[in-house]
Amino acid sequence: MMMPAVALHVLALLGVADSAAEVTYAVDAARSSVVIHVGRSGVFSFAGHTHTVVAPALQGRVVAVEGDLSRSAVHLSFETARLTVLERGEPAGDAPKVQEAMLGPKVLDAGRFPAITFESTAVAGTRSRPGAYRLTVQGTLTLHGVTRPVTLPLAVEVGGDGLEATGRMTVRQTDYGIDPVSVAGVVKVKNEIAIEYTIVATPAHP
């Protein structure tokens, strides 16, 4: 009579261990994207336009624990110097000038601050359906040499070949010691910038 009870107890423990097992994913740079939208403000903001900046070669890892989301973790980074201003929406020939200013000492200062990183500190959320989650990821964003707390909302889809997480957040440039660029004090870049991200990751090999 004792043996079935012991066996059931062992199976239950194995089930719990399996549901709480960690799976580490490596970010797939080729299929991931970070797009930054920089708008204009000021009295004559209608005369300006929105700059679209992309961050290629996103690197990082995602540790997923399906049975205990609070144990999950996210680490992301990319090189500041590889941020690229798209020609789309820019007057002819302006994109290289905008990029030079963006990476220069008055804005991102890529020479002094070569990396932009995000490190999670807490993960919470719910499963909306099998393989799909709505998460709130608390963490720190290091930009321009300044580290501040931020929140990443994530919609996550998990499949047999990996996961895909999407979301959108905003940050204020002044929070990171960056003064929004202005032209003659009239046409000015908005302090708030919008960041859209798609993170595709595949199981990491030992």
C-alpha positions as CSV (number, residue, x, y, z in Angstrom):
1,M,0.0,0.0,0.0
2,M,2.9,2.3,0.6
3,M,4.6,1.8,-2.8
4,P,1.9,3.5,-5.0
5,A,1.8,6.5,-2.7
6,V,5.6,6.8,-2.8
7,A,5.5,6.5,-6.6
8,L,2.9,9.1,-7.0
9,H,4.8,11.4,-4.7
10,V,8.0,11.0,-6.8
11,L,6.1,11.6,-10.0
12,A,4.6,14.7,-8.6
13,L,8.0,16.0,-7.6
14,L,9.3,15.3,-11.1
15,G,6.4,17.1,-12.6
16,V,7.0,20.2,-10.5
17,A,10.7,20.1,-11.3
18,D,10.0,19.8,-15.0
19,S,7.5,22.7,-15.1
20,A,10.0,24.9,-13.2
21,A,13.0,23.9,-15.4
22,E,15.0,26.7,-16.8
23,V,15.4,27.0,-20.6
24,T,18.1,29.4,-21.8
25,Y,17.5,31.1,-25.2
26,A,20.1,33.0,-27.3
27,V,18.9,36.1,-29.1
28,D,18.9,35.7,-32.9
29,A,20.3,39.0,-34.2
30,A,19.2,38.3,-37.8
31,R,15.5,38.0,-36.8
32,S,15.4,40.5,-33.9
33,S,14.9,44.2,-34.3
34,V,14.9,47.4,-32.2
35,V,13.4,50.5,-33.8
36,I,13.6,53.9,-32.2
37,H,11.3,56.7,-33.2
38,V,12.5,60.3,-32.5
39,G,9.9,62.9,-33.0
40,R,9.9,66.7,-33.1
41,S,8.4,69.3,-30.7
42,G,8.4,73.1,-30.5
43,V,6.4,75.9,-32.1
44,F,7.4,74.9,-35.6
45,S,7.5,71.1,-35.1
46,F,5.3,70.7,-38.2
47,A,8.4,71.8,-40.2
48,G,10.4,68.8,-38.9
49,H,10.0,65.1,-39.2
50,T,10.5,61.9,-37.3
51,H,13.8,60.2,-37.3
52,T,13.8,56.4,-37.5
53,V,16.8,54.7,-35.9
54,V,17.5,50.9,-35.9
55,A,19.8,48.9,-33.7
56,P,21.3,46.0,-35.6
57,A,23.1,43.1,-34.1
58,L,21.1,42.8,-30.9
59,Q,22.7,40.4,-28.5
60,G,21.6,38.7,-25.4
61,R,19.9,35.8,-23.7
62,V,16.5,35.0,-22.2
63,V,16.1,32.5,-19.3
64,A,12.5,31.2,-19.3
65,V,11.0,29.3,-16.4
66,E,7.5,28.4,-17.4
67,G,6.5,27.0,-14.0
68,D,7.8,30.1,-12.1
69,L,7.9,33.2,-14.2
70,S,9.5,35.2,-11.4
71,R,12.7,33.2,-11.9
72,S,12.9,34.2,-15.6
73,A,15.5,36.7,-16.7
74,V,16.4,38.9,-19.8
75,H,19.7,40.4,-20.8
76,L,20.0,42.5,-24.0
77,S,22.7,44.7,-25.4
78,F,23.9,46.3,-28.6
79,E,26.8,48.6,-29.7
80,T,26.0,52.3,-29.6
81,A,28.1,52.9,-32.7
82,R,26.0,50.5,-34.8
83,L,22.8,52.5,-34.4
84,T,21.7,53.5,-37.9
85,V,19.5,56.3,-39.0
86,L,17.2,55.2,-41.9
87,E,17.0,57.2,-45.0
88,R,13.2,56.7,-45.0
89,G,11.5,60.0,-44.1
90,E,14.7,62.0,-44.1
91,P,15.4,64.7,-46.7
92,A,17.9,63.5,-49.3
93,G,21.4,63.4,-47.9
94,D,20.4,64.2,-44.3
95,A,20.6,60.7,-42.8
96,P,24.4,60.6,-42.6
97,K,24.4,64.0,-40.9
98,V,21.8,63.0,-38.4
99,Q,23.6,59.8,-37.6
100,E,26.9,61.7,-37.1
101,A,25.2,64.1,-34.7
102,M,23.4,61.3,-32.9
103,L,26.6,59.3,-32.2
104,G,28.7,62.4,-31.5
105,P,29.6,63.9,-28.1
106,K,26.6,66.1,-27.8
107,V,24.1,63.2,-27.9
108,L,25.0,59.5,-27.4
109,D,28.8,60.0,-27.3
110,A,29.4,56.5,-28.7
111,G,33.2,56.9,-28.2
112,R,32.8,57.1,-24.4
113,F,29.7,54.9,-24.0
114,P,30.1,52.0,-26.5
115,A,27.2,49.9,-25.3
116,I,23.5,50.1,-24.5
117,T,22.3,47.4,-22.2
118,F,19.1,46.1,-20.4
119,E,19.3,43.8,-17.5
120,S,16.1,42.5,-15.9
121,T,15.5,42.5,-12.1
122,A,12.0,41.1,-11.9
123,V,9.6,39.3,-14.2
124,A,5.8,38.9,-13.7
125,G,2.9,38.0,-15.9
126,T,0.3,35.5,-16.8
127,R,-0.2,32.8,-19.5
128,S,-3.0,34.0,-21.9
129,R,-3.1,30.6,-23.6
130,P,-0.8,27.6,-24.1
131,G,2.6,29.0,-25.3
132,A,1.6,32.6,-25.0
133,Y,2.3,35.0,-22.1
134,R,1.8,38.7,-21.2
135,L,4.8,39.8,-19.1
136,T,6.0,42.9,-17.3
137,V,9.7,42.9,-17.1
138,Q,11.3,45.3,-14.6
139,G,14.9,46.1,-15.1
140,T,17.7,48.6,-15.6
141,L,18.6,50.4,-18.9
142,T,22.1,51.7,-19.2
143,L,22.4,54.4,-21.8
144,H,24.9,57.3,-22.2
145,G,26.7,56.0,-19.0
146,V,23.6,56.3,-16.9
147,T,21.6,53.4,-15.4
148,R,18.0,53.8,-14.6
149,P,15.0,51.5,-13.8
150,V,12.6,50.9,-16.7
151,T,9.7,48.6,-17.4
152,L,9.4,46.4,-20.6
153,P,6.0,45.1,-21.5
154,L,6.3,41.9,-23.5
155,A,3.9,39.7,-25.4
156,V,5.7,36.4,-25.7
157,E,5.0,33.4,-28.0
158,V,6.9,30.2,-27.2
159,G,7.1,27.4,-29.8
160,G,9.2,24.3,-30.5
161,D,11.9,26.3,-32.3
162,G,12.2,29.2,-29.8
163,L,10.4,32.3,-28.7
164,E,9.3,35.7,-30.0
165,A,8.7,38.7,-27.7
166,T,7.3,42.0,-28.8
167,G,6.6,45.3,-27.1
168,R,6.9,49.1,-27.0
169,M,8.2,51.5,-24.4
170,T,9.2,55.1,-24.1
171,V,12.2,56.8,-22.4
172,R,13.1,60.4,-21.7
173,Q,16.5,61.5,-23.0
174,T,17.0,63.9,-20.1
175,D,16.8,61.0,-17.7
176,Y,20.1,59.8,-19.2
177,G,21.9,63.1,-19.2
178,I,21.1,63.8,-22.9
179,D,19.8,67.2,-23.9
180,P,17.3,67.0,-26.8
181,V,18.8,68.7,-29.9
182,S,17.2,71.9,-31.0
183,V,17.5,74.1,-34.1
184,A,17.6,77.8,-33.3
185,G,15.7,77.0,-30.2
186,V,12.5,76.5,-32.2
187,V,12.4,73.1,-33.9
188,K,13.4,70.6,-31.2
189,V,13.7,66.9,-30.9
190,K,11.2,65.5,-28.4
191,N,12.5,64.5,-25.1
192,E,10.5,61.2,-25.1
193,I,11.5,58.6,-27.7
194,A,9.5,55.5,-28.5
195,I,11.2,52.1,-28.8
196,E,9.6,49.2,-30.5
197,Y,11.3,45.8,-30.2
198,T,10.9,42.3,-31.5
199,I,13.1,39.7,-29.8
200,V,13.5,36.3,-31.4
201,A,15.5,33.7,-29.5
202,T,16.3,30.1,-30.0
203,P,17.4,27.5,-27.4
204,A,21.1,28.0,-26.5
205,H,23.4,25.1,-27.0
206,P,25.3,24.0,-23.9
